[in-house]
Amino acid sequence: MLATQVIFFPPNRAVKIILVRASLFLFLSALPALAQKAAPADHSVPKYDLQTETKTKGIVDEINVLTWGTRKDFTELIVKSGDDKIHIYLCPKPFQDEIGISFSKGDEIAVTGSKVKIEASDVILARSLVKGSDTLLFRDPKGNPVWDPRTGK
């Protein structure tokens, strides 16, 4: 009968140092990944809803460039229609510049878009806009933006 022996050699000082350094390296390498928070879902940007599509017309009262979602250059028109002021979100400013359209206070426009809630306010996400003899398309028939979301063009 053969007996097997397991011989345990206690680690020497050099091996202990290497193990401690390797453990410390692995911990420090993983620390940035552990510290990162998951990117929050952007619930502040509503989707275009074909069920709430509406048409409106009025006079441009204000032109603003605002932060919306991940964009810091989104064009908003505030339009007076009778006694009401309607907030209309058009597109990123680079797209507006690329198609060569500008707006001025007093412009008469007609807009087709989706009426959505942002915080407590009603906003229209423009799909198309008529200004004079120009018809501008900002979204396809399904409500998807026609600009590139990465570049805004």
Number of C-alpha atoms within 10 A of each C-alpha: 3 4 5 6 6 6 6 6 6 8 9 8 9 8 11 12 12 11 12 10 12 12 12 11 12 10 12 11 11 10 11 9 9 9 8 8 7 6 6 6 7 9 9 11 14 13 12 21 15 13 8 11 17 15 14 14 17 19 20 21 17 16 17 12 15 15 13 15 12 11 15 12 16 21 20 24 22 20 25 18 14 9 6 10 16 21 19 23 22 24 24 25 19 16 20 20 11 10 11 8 11 10 14 12 13 13 14 17 18 16 22 19 26 23 21 18 13 13 9 6 9 13 20 26 28 26 26 19 20 15 14 10 6 10 13 16 17 22 19 11 11 10 19 13 19 15 16 10 11 8 10 18 16
